[in-house]
């Protein structure tokens, strides 16, 4: 019987010879050092440290050796592979640092420079307009009141001296909800907010209520079934039309500039007595009725030569409204007014078509920015 075979065929495992392992390691180290960027280094890693690299293939042949030769071959291949991995790590760190330095040198951004890559946003002028009006009255010591847009019929009409058979109900084209037995409407003005305030609070009351209102109007350049109003209510002892005039003059000046005042024309509203239409001094011609840009020889296009522009309605709160809302009309008096926010913005900014406010064209809103 022959003894154990202590020899092995050097041809079959030539890749495990010291010379072959050293050559594979040196070739790998040279390729690593020659890599000029992370992408090249990635290709080198695949070629010299991947599953099909020379050292990986040599490592697979260790199992073919006799037991007494495996340890030495394994140490030789392991050291070579370790040296390659260390070299890859060092080179990767160097290339990453060089890449960052190049980025800092070539891609520097001056963050102080203006940019138009992303256009600045804008808020809708109706939103900013309502906030501006609210700020004017808050600065006077008033409060902002809000209410629902779906309102009880009683608050929208009856509490405001428009009973079931009152002829003034026909003055406002109303959206009624179904079923009719619910007696709910889309509010035709923000006056129900005033009624709610009087029912829930005791005088003195100074509130302003901007918001959406609804009427069955045609949609055209000057009308919309959905528009915006701001209404004010003051209830206190000794309130008179003089206080109303002073308040509206201040409001007009804040909205349209110095020198803009108001005038009253007798009118009729069920919830005020006496009542008046409010006219505004034309902010273009300043009441002259002529176009200042044409030497005063041409009629002003804004006010059509009148010198005044219709703005809204106002009056002293009708005692019946005070009583309906639980206010003692023998002790307290008050005034109320209402203006269209949409119309005020059209006056202020020369908007000729109301539909521009509602059609959602971002180019329109962008011209106003984020503040009025």
Buried (B, 14 or more C-beta within 10 A) or exposed (E): EEEEEEEBEEEEBEBBBEEBBEBBBEBBBEBBEEBEEEEBBEEBBEBBBEEEBBBBEBBEBBEBBEEEBBEEBBEBBEEBBEBBEEBBEEBBEEBEEEEEEEEEEEEEEEEEEEEEEEEEEBBBBBBBBBBBBBEBBEEBEBBBBEBBBBBBBEBBBBBBBBEEEBEBBEEBEBBEEEEEEEBBBBBBBBBBBBBBBBEEBEBEBBBBBBBBBBBEEEEEEEEBBBBBBBBBBBBBEEBEBEBBBEBBBBBBBBBBEEEBBBBBEEBBBBBBBBBBBBBBBBBBBBBBBBBEEEEEEEBBEBBEBBBBBEBBBBBBBBBBBBEBBEBEBEEBBBBBBBBBBBBBBBBBEEBEEBBBBBEEEEEBBEEBEEEB
